[in-house]
Amino acid sequence: MSNEKRFEFGKNWQLFLESLTQEKIGRSRESLEKLLQVDTLVGKTFIDIGSGSGLFSLSAYNLDAKVTSFDYDEFSVEATKYTREKFANNDVNWTVKQGDALDDKYIESLGKYDIVYSWGVLHHTGSMYKALDNASKCVKNDGTLVVAIYNTQLLTPIWKKIKKFYVNSNFIIKKIMEYFYTLYFAIGLFVVDILRLRNPFNRYSNSMRGMSLYTDVVDWIGGYPFETATPEEIFHFYKDRGFELENMITVGGKMGCNEFVFKKR
Ligand SMILES: C[S@@+](CC[C@H](N)C(=O)[O-])C[C@H]1O[C@@H](n2cnc3c(N)ncnc32)[C@H](O)[C@@H]1O
């Protein structure tokens, strides 16, 4: 991995878990069902690459998959273990490990899975295309690959500079930036919703995959290393490796993650 200063995702996830409710767990499960277009994963093996809080591993577990989670960051690993203990009673059908998506030997040692899920992770490794390739190596024939990758947009170079500045700043500057951007996004999204005649509070109950605004904002401004891709780039990258696109949810020209579901043929 690159030697540049990195964002410590795991600490943010540990904070998020303090306010994890059954309602958020339910929303996360719904978002997984919607993306995969399933209502059960019984009999399926599922690997969560870069599991973070473990919330989506939990959703797969709740859909009856046999789950493996791994993350590079030791605090994320602890967060996922905490989620497994608290909400899945340390069930043997859910394994949590520490590992690096860029480590070829580690990836090979994991074997193959029916569903490989890596949401918002591979663009933070410092070598996105290698990580995208490694994720594809974990998929069984006829298996499913889910990736979510930051969209390339006009402001991408500016956000990259802001993120780099954040990870290299001291604690006080970081806190100021976190509160400033939380307010910035909260007000911005509120105004957009009002102008579009939508209830601004539905945003928090209907979407966001069970996440919270503050966690998402810290994750966004801190998330460095940071790379992006257009939907076409991801489509062609996997098409060249024998994957067929099954479902896609894009953010249009905006910031955020484009989500892709591929089938390995
Ligand atoms: C934005 S979070 C996403 C967490 C989770 N997938 C979700 O959807 O909520 C990114 C996660 O990827 C992890 N990560 C970053 N680089 C990684 C790598 N090389 N290998 C494995 N995990 C990595 C981070 O530690 C972090 O927990």
PDBQT file of the ligand as one rigid body, heavy atoms in Angstrom, charges set to zero:
ROOT
HETATM    1  C1  LIG A 301     -15.742   3.937   3.397  1.00  0.00    +0.000 C 
HETATM    2  S1  LIG A 301     -15.412   2.527   4.373  1.00  0.00    +0.000 S 
HETATM    3  C2  LIG A 301     -16.676   1.416   3.786  1.00  0.00    +0.000 C 
HETATM    4  C3  LIG A 301     -17.073   0.384   4.822  1.00  0.00    +0.000 C 
HETATM    5  C4  LIG A 301     -18.176  -0.571   4.396  1.00  0.00    +0.000 C 
HETATM    6  N1  LIG A 301     -17.822  -1.309   3.214  1.00  0.00    +0.000 N 
HETATM    7  C5  LIG A 301     -19.494   0.124   4.200  1.00  0.00    +0.000 C 
HETATM    8  O1  LIG A 301     -20.063   0.051   3.122  1.00  0.00    +0.000 OA
HETATM    9  O2  LIG A 301     -19.986   0.741   5.148  1.00  0.00    +0.000 OA
HETATM   10  C6  LIG A 301     -13.943   1.889   3.651  1.00  0.00    +0.000 C 
HETATM   11  C7  LIG A 301     -13.323   0.718   4.411  1.00  0.00    +0.000 C 
HETATM   12  O3  LIG A 301     -12.321   0.133   3.576  1.00  0.00    +0.000 OA
HETATM   13  C8  LIG A 301     -11.231  -0.233   4.382  1.00  0.00    +0.000 C 
HETATM   14  N2  LIG A 301     -10.033  -0.373   3.547  1.00  0.00    +0.000 N 
HETATM   15  C9  LIG A 301      -9.280   0.616   2.992  1.00  0.00    +0.000 A 
HETATM   16  N3  LIG A 301      -8.243   0.088   2.325  1.00  0.00    +0.000 NA
HETATM   17  C10 LIG A 301      -8.344  -1.267   2.439  1.00  0.00    +0.000 A 
HETATM   18  C11 LIG A 301      -7.565  -2.359   1.958  1.00  0.00    +0.000 A 
HETATM   19  N4  LIG A 301      -6.457  -2.161   1.234  1.00  0.00    +0.000 N 
HETATM   20  N5  LIG A 301      -7.974  -3.609   2.257  1.00  0.00    +0.000 NA
HETATM   21  C12 LIG A 301      -9.095  -3.828   2.990  1.00  0.00    +0.000 A 
HETATM   22  N6  LIG A 301      -9.851  -2.829   3.489  1.00  0.00    +0.000 NA
HETATM   23  C13 LIG A 301      -9.493  -1.561   3.209  1.00  0.00    +0.000 A 
HETATM   24  C14 LIG A 301     -11.156   0.874   5.397  1.00  0.00    +0.000 C 
HETATM   25  O4  LIG A 301     -10.399   0.521   6.520  1.00  0.00    +0.000 OA
HETATM   26  C15 LIG A 301     -12.628   1.108   5.696  1.00  0.00    +0.000 C 
HETATM   27  O5  LIG A 301     -13.077   0.347   6.799  1.00  0.00    +0.000 OA
ENDROOT
TORSDOF 0
